[in-house]
Amino acid sequence: MQDRQVLAVATFGALASHPDIGKFREFLSGWYFSYFDPKLAKEPSTAGADSHLDREGKNLAKYLQFIEAVHPGELNSILQRIAKKIPGLVDIKTSTSKNKQLFLEFYCEGYAEPFFQQDMSDGTLKLLAYLLLMEDPNPASLIGIEEPENGLHHQLLSLLATELKNFSHQKRGPQVLIATHAPNFVDALTPEEVWILSKGADGYSSLTCAADIAQVRALFDEGIPMGSLWFSDHFGIGNP
């Protein structure tokens, strides 16, 4: 391609004469990448329903309306189940305005009246969004999440990692790819599930599975969690 900003797979994949490239392009376009922005999730949205949570989470209310339409009567039970996983929350319920907008009501320990999503902390909304992402009735084949630790309490990272791990292990579950700089997150993972990306002096990056590092495998088998091995520089990339 003369223009380096245009991908060949996008151009040739649109031509009927290249059906195989078209299928590959369709496969790539079905991937989902998330960099959730809690500030956008706090903004009110117009009425309507979206079948998937968008990259930044700004259509959180519309996504919930879709789940309610697909699973009538189940949304509140889904929210109740999620509320039990978020410290300080007793329940999460939905309410609908006169113009059919859906709002979330957060019932917190020690408070009789609910809070709304614009009142909640960024970390609470971020964890809620990731947990709701796992309720997608038709998830993408590959889900990528960039630095989920931003804004989350460090003690919640292992919980989130475990939830995403279980999500990927479900029947017909997606492949989940996480980019993280948080040792607490990988504490919930095994050496086979952690890949180390290192940039060399030549500018190229290399991938190494943690299970292929002998000392990591041996120390993990002795009961030392992956986060501790990373923080102690057993991954060979320095402290995070």
Summary of the structure (lengths in Angstrom):
residues: 240
radius of gyration: 20.7
end to end distance: 38.5
largest distance: 64.3
contacts: 669
relative contact order: 0.10
helix: 40%
strand: 17%
